[in-house]
Amino acid sequence: LAGQVSSDFSIALPLKAGLTGQEDQYEARGKITNGKLGKVVLDYELQEADLDFSLDQSNLNFSGPLRFSGIPVTLDWTTHLSGPDKGHADFSVDAPKVSGSEISALGYEVNEYLEGSVALKSKAKLSPGGLITMTVESDFNNARLEVPQIHWHKARGEGGSIDFSLSIEKKHLHAKDINIELGHLKTDGDVQFDMKGPVMSLSLEQLSLSYAQLKGLKLERDESKNLIFTLQGGEASLEPFLSADEQGADPLQKQVEVESKAVVQELRSTGFTIEIGESKLDKLHINKETYLDNIEFSGRREGQGWQEIKVSGHNPLAGGREDTDPQFVATEKLGPGEFSIAFGPLANGRYPLHIEVEDLGSLFSAVKGKNIMRSGYLVLDGDSQGPLFTEPLQADLQLNYFTLKEAPAISSVLNMASLTQIISTFRHTGLAFNSASGSLQLDGSRLSIEDGHLKGGSLGVVSSGWMDLKQQTLALKGVVVPLSNLNNLVGKIPLFGRIIVGKDGHGITAVDYTVTGTISDPVASINEEALTPELLENMTGTDDESGDQTPR
């Protein structure tokens, strides 16, 4: 306590015998100049106080300007000395102009996000036990706010307010009846946290941004800093967060992408758990034209990787499928447009992965915005020895009844082989396939393919090799066989595989190919060879007695 005090004091005593203290009448009035008082609220100091004060038997009052931990405010404080509120204090604070640097001095770093000033008003009550309850009103009209990581900003002069009720007891803070309106950001709910520790809980009835309207959002953090998140519905858009590598992306978007990757890397280096409880999202917009709906998701991340992930949803833009086999349709587990992903640990230490998509073509088009294929029922089953992307992932892929409309590697091979009729079909309507299958391994960014087969009415492909998804390079080799008339030909041969004759008397012409370079612009080299019965069996899926389907 420091400063200068000047005061007038008066006392009135009744002239009688047996005088008691309750009968005394006293009054003091004065002024405190350049006053200072430490650790008033949450260890913050009062400084440069120029206060008028008054004292009587009922109340002690201070009022006037001061600095609260460096912030200029006007204070009106009354401590009750008698009556039902004895020991309690009522006070109000008016801070008409608080800058970002002054807020940062309180320990809340906002300089990166706030330009200008904020006006604050608060009324509070302090109980003898140290409990503080208050209401806070704020005006952000003179502030410019921007948080590029979430693609949100509020312009100066756009208005804006944050109002809430607050209770503080033993460094535990509980803000309730929160109402925030800052440009496109609107929310209401409550938050609790220990100001010197990690425990925190956030519950928002609704959260609105220009790209999201979420409902029932909850976030909790326990003593071990583990985070638990749940969401009960709403809509969101991924459009603001699409890759900044796209042509025309502005510098801010690229900066946000870099910062987002840094946040992800920081999360990977921490030891706490992130748990997503059973959550749902009514709609997830990819862009202005496409969206997914009825999304349900949950997951758990520990240490360096995701231990468990479950996602399911529906693509309303899925078109009619091109199935021609009723028996296959009868085995499908998903309805039109549905998709599901499940990854999680078993007791034996393995981490199985199951992905199933009813219409892969339309889902890929919705998510990536590229119409490279139409239709296709996908089933992918695999497993790993550790959390997702921390250990190599082995998987078997099966994709049935689809039309491929864009595939640079296949296009380059067809062009080199001068298969003009198939090339024309590919360019105009796409190539229809009954199935695609193969064994995959994902190790980091390297995707290896073994025993890859594409089987269709006009073309058969056997392939193996690798693609680097980060470097966007590839190296594949295999065999391409034009099958335009092959099914009819085979149907006319009584003993299948015994006699297949081409122009040279040895077999139908096939193309042995190698593809290297980049995924978007590959370079192909080819050699023609005769299609032997064994290779034909690889194309059509008919096994010989040895079961060997290695392409020759």
N, C-alpha and C positions, 0 to 999 in steps of 0.2 A: 504494500500500500504506500503510495507516495502522492505528493501534490500539496497545494496550498488551500487552506480553508479559512473563510471569514464567515462569522455567524453572529446573529443576535439571538439571545436566549431570554425568555421570561418565564417566571413561575408564580403561581397564585396558590396561597395556602390559607384555608379557613382558620380564623382565630377561635379555636376552641380546644378544650382539653381532650386527650385521647385520640389525637390525630392519626389516621392510617394513611398508607401510601396510596390507596385507591382514591383518596379524596384530593390528592395533589392535582393541580392543573398546571401543565407546563407546555411551552411552545418554543420551537427553535426554527429560525429561517436563516439561510446563508447561501454561500456559493463555494464550489470546489473548482479550482483552477489548475489546469495541466495535471489532472489526476491520473493515477495509474493503479490498476488492481489486477493481479495475476490469477490465472486459473479460475476464471469465473464460470465458464461453461465449457466442458470437454477440454480443459487445459488451455483454452484460448484466453488472451489478455484483453483488458480494457485499457486504452491509452489515450492521451491528449484529451481527457475529459474536462469539459467546461460545463458544470452541472449546477442548476439551482436545486436546493434541497429544503425540505420542511419536515419537522418532527413534532408529533403530539402523542397523546396517550394511545391513540387508535392506529396511526399509520406513520411510516417513514417513507418519504417520496423523494426520488431523484429524477430530474428531467433536464434534457439538453443534448448538445452534440458531443460525440466522442468518436474514437476509432476502435472498432472491434477487430482485433488481430489485423489491423491495418486498413480495414474497410470503414469509410466514413458513414456514420449512422446517427440518427436521432433516437434517444432512449427516453422512455417514460416508465419508471420502476416504482412500484408501491409494495412495501412489506407490511403485512397486517400484524399489529401488536396486540390486538384484543379481539374479542368477539368470536363467532364460529369459524372464521378463517385465520385465526391466530397461528402464526408461524408460516403461513403461505405467502407467496409473493406473486403479484400480477405485473407483467411488463409488456410493453409493445416496442417494436423496433421498426424504424422507417429508414430504408437505404435506397434513396432515389436513383443512385448511379453507381453500380458495381461493375468494375471491369473484369475481363478474363484473367489478367495477372493477379488481381486482388483475390479472386476465387481460388486461383492456383496456390496462393500463399497459405490458404487453409488446408492444403494437402490434396486438393482435387484438381488435377492438371487438365485445364480446358483451353489453354492458349491456342492449341492446334485446331480447335473446333469453333471458337467464338471470337468474333470481332465486334467491337462496340461495347455497349453496357446494358445491364439488366437492372430493373427497379424491383425492390423487394419490400414487402410489408408483412409483419408477423405480430400476432398476439399470443401470449403464453402465460402459463401458470407453473410456479415452482413450489413443490410440496416440501415439508420438513425432511422427508426421507430422501430427497434428491430427485424425485420423479419430475420430469419436465413434460408438459403437454402444451402443444401449440398448434395454431393454424398459420399457414404460409400462403401468401398470394404473391405472384410475380408477373411482371410485364416485360416481354421480350421484344417490344416493338422496335427499340433502337439497337437491336442486336442482329448480326448476321451469323447464322449457324450453318455448319457444314460438316458432315461425317461421310467422307467419300467411300469408306469401306462398305457402307450400306446404301450408297447412292441416294443420300438425302441431304437437302439443304433448305434453309429458310432465309429469305431475303430481308435486309433491313427495311423497316417500314411496313412489313407484312403482318404486324400484330404478333400475337402469340402469348401464351400464358402457361404457367405450371402452378396449380393449387393443390394443397394437400393438408391433412392433419398429421401431426407428428408427436410421438412420445419417445422420450429418451430416459433410460434408467440404467445406471451402472454400465455405461458405454454400449448398451444395447439400444438400437434404434428401430422403431416401427413407424413407417409412413403408411397411412391408410387414406381411403377416399381420394386417391390420387386422380387428378384430372389434368391431362396434358393436351394442349392444342398448339402445335408449332408448325405452321404451314400444313404440309401433307401428313405430318406425324400427329396422330391422335391416339390416346390410350387412357385407360382407367384401371385401377386395381390397387394393390398394396405391396410393400416390400419390407423385409426385416433383415437386419444383419448386425453382427458384432463389429464395432468400428475398429477394434484392434485385433480381430481374428478372422478366420475364413468363413465362418458359418453365415449363410445367407439364404433367404428364400424370396422369390419374386412370383407374384400371381397377378396376371393381367386378364381381365374379362374380355378385353378386345384390344388389338393393336392394329392401327391403320397407317400405311405408308402409300406412296403413289403406286407401288407395285405389289402391295400385300394388304389383305384384310383378314387378320388372324383372330381366332377365338379360343379362349381357355388356355392361354399359354402359362406354363409354370416352370420355374427353374429353381432348383435347390442346390446348395453346396454344404457338405458336412465338414466335420472337423479335420478330415483327411484331404480336404479340397476336392473331393469327388463331386462331380456334377450330375444331377438328375434332371432330365428335360421331358416334358410332355406337352402335347398340343391336341386340342379337341376339335379343330375344324377351321374353316375359312378358305381363302384363296390367296395364291401368291404367283409371282411371275419371275422366271429365270432370265428374262430378256436383258435386264441391266447388268447381269453377271456373266453374260456370254464372253467367250474368249476375246481378249484384247488383241490377239494376233490377226483378227479379221481386218481386211483392208478398210481404211477409213476410220479406225478406232482412234479416239482422241487421246492426247497424252495423259489426261487424268484417268481415263479408263485403264491405260497401261500401268499407271502408278498404283491404282487400286488392285490390279491383278498381282503385282509384285508384293504389295503389302499383305494381300490375302494369303499368298504362298508362304510368306514369312510367318504369319499367324499359324498356319497349318504345321509348318516345320517346328514352331515353338511348342505346339500341342504334342507333337510326336516325341519331343525331348522330355516332356514332363512324365511323372510317374503316376498321376492320379487317374481315376476312372471317369469316363463319360458314359452315362447310361441314358438311352432314349427309351422311355416307357412306351406302352401301347398308345400310339398317336395316330392321327388321321388328318388329311387335308382334302377338302371337297374338290378343289381344282388347282392344278399346277399349270400355269400358262408358260409355254415355251416361247411363243411370240404372239403377235396380234391375231394370227389365224389358227394356231394349233394349241391344244392343251390336253392334259391327262386329268382324269377325275377318279373319285372314290379311292384315293390313295391311303393305304394303311402302312405304317412303318414302325420299327423298333430296332434297337441295337445296343451294343455294349463295346466300349473301347477301353482296353487296359494296356498300360505300358506303351509298347511300340506299335500296336496294331489293333484292328477291329476283331474282337473275339466272336461277335455274333451280329448278323444283319438279317432283317426280314423286311421285304418290301413287296407290296402287291398293289395293283391298280387296274385301270381300264382306259383304253384309248378309244374315245367316241368316234374318231375319224377312220377307224378300221373298216376297210371295204370287204366285199364278199370274197371269200377264198376260192382258190382254183382246184379244190380237191376233186379227184376222179376215182378215189378208192373208198367206198362206203365203210369197209372194214377198218381202215385207218381212222376215219372220222369217229367211229364208235369208240375208239380207245382214247380220245382226247379228254383231258381233265378240265380244261379251261373253256369258258364261254367266249363268244365273239368279242374281240378286242382286249381280252384280259391278259395280264402278265404277272409273274411272281418271281421273286428271288429269295433264296434262303441259304444262309451260311452260318455255321456254328459248330462248336466242339462236341465230340463224342467222348465216352469214358475211356476209349483206347488211345486217346491223344490225337486222333485224326480230325480234320475239319472238312466235312463234306460241303459241297456247293451244288445247288440245284437251281437252274434257271429254266423257266418255261414261258414261252410267248406264243400266243395264239396267232398273231399276225405280225411277224417281224418286219416286213416291208413297211407297213404303215407306221409302226412304232419308230423305226429308224428315221423315216421321213419326218415324223413329228418332232423327234428329239434333235436330229442333226440338220433338218431342213434340206436333205438331199434325197431325191427320188431315184435311188440306185436299184431298188428291187420292189416287186409287188408280191404281196401275200407271203406265205411261208410259216409253217408251224415248227417252232424251235424247241428242242429239248437238249439241255446241256447238263451233264452230270460229271462232277469231278471232286477232287479232294486235295488237301494240303496237309503238311505236318505242322503248321503254325498259323497264327492269325493272318488275316487277309493281306496279301502282297508282301509278307515277310519271308515266305518260303515259296519255292516253286509250286505251281498249281498244275496238276494233271487233270485232263478232262476229255470226255468223249462227246462229240457233237453229232446231232441228227437234226436235219432240216428238211422238211417234206413239202412238196407241191408249191413251188414259187417260180416267179419269172424274174430273171436277172436283166436289168436294164442298163447297168453301168458297171464295168469291171475292166480297168485299164490293162491288167496283166493278160486276161483272156483276149481282149481286143488286139493287143500287140501280137499274140501268137496267131490269131486268125488272119490278120493282115499279112504276116510273114508267110503263112501257108496258102495265101490266095484263095481262101474258102469264101468266094464272093457271095454265094447264095445265103450262107449262114451269117456272113457279115451284114448283108442287107436286112435279114430278119432281125438281127441284134439291134441294128440302128433304128428300125421302124417300130417294132412291137416288143423287142426283148426276146431272150431265149428262155423257154419254159423248161424246168427241170422237175423230175419226180422226187429227187432226193439229193442231199449233200451230206456227207459223213466224213469223219476223220478223228484222229487222236491229236490232242493239243497239249502243249506245255507252255505256261506263261512263267517266265523267270525274269523278274524285273520288267524291262520294256521289251524283251525279246520273246516273241510268240513263235514256237516251233510247230510244224505241221507234219504229221506222218500218216500215210495211208489215206490221204484225202481223196474223196471220190465225188464227182458230180455226174449225175445220170439223168439224161433227158431224152426227148424224142428225136432231137436232131444232133445232139452232141454229147460225148462222154469225155470226162477229164479225170486223169489220175495225177496226183500232185504230192510233193513233199518239199520241205525246205523251211525257211524262216522269214519273219518280218520283224523289224525293229520299229515299234510303235512310237518311240521318242524321236529317233533319227529319221523316221519315215522312209526306210530303205528295206529292200527285200532281196531274197535269192531263192528261187523256186525252180524245180525241175519235174518233169513228168511226161505224160503222153496225152495227146488230144486226138480223138477219133470222131470224124463226122459219121453220124448214125442215121442220116435222113431216111435211107431205105433199108437199114440193117434189120429192123424187126421183121419186115416183110420177107427179106431174104432168108433169115434164120427160120421163119415159119415154113418155108418150102423145103428145107433140108431135113430128111427123115431122121438122120442120126446127128443130133446137134453137136457141133464141135469137131466132127470127124472130117468134114470137107468144107473149107471156106476158101474160095478162090478169088483173087483179085486180078488186075489187068496183067500182072506179070506171072500169073499162075501160082503165086505163093500165098496171097492173102489180100484183104482189103487194105488200102493205104491208110496209115496212121501217121501222126506227127510227134516225133520226139522233140521236146522243147526245153529250153532253159530261159528263165526270166531273171534279170538283175536290174539294179538301179534304184530309182525312187518309186514309192507306191503310186504316186500320181502320174508319173511319166516313165514307165518301165521300158527296158530294152530286151527284145526277145531274139533268140536264135533257134533254128529248127533243123531237124533232119527227118526225112521221110523214111518210114520202115513199113514192113508188111505186118498186118494185124493177124497174129497167130490165134489159134483157139484159146490159148491160156490168157492172152491179153483181152480177147473178146469177153471172156468170162468176168474179168475185172470190170469191164464197161457195163455189163448187163446184170452183174450181181450173182451170176451162177457159179457156184464153187465146183472145182474138180475134186477128185477123191483125196488128193493130198492136202487140200485146204489152203494151198499156197496161192496168194493173190498178189504177189510182188510184181509190179509192172516191169516188163522187159523193155 
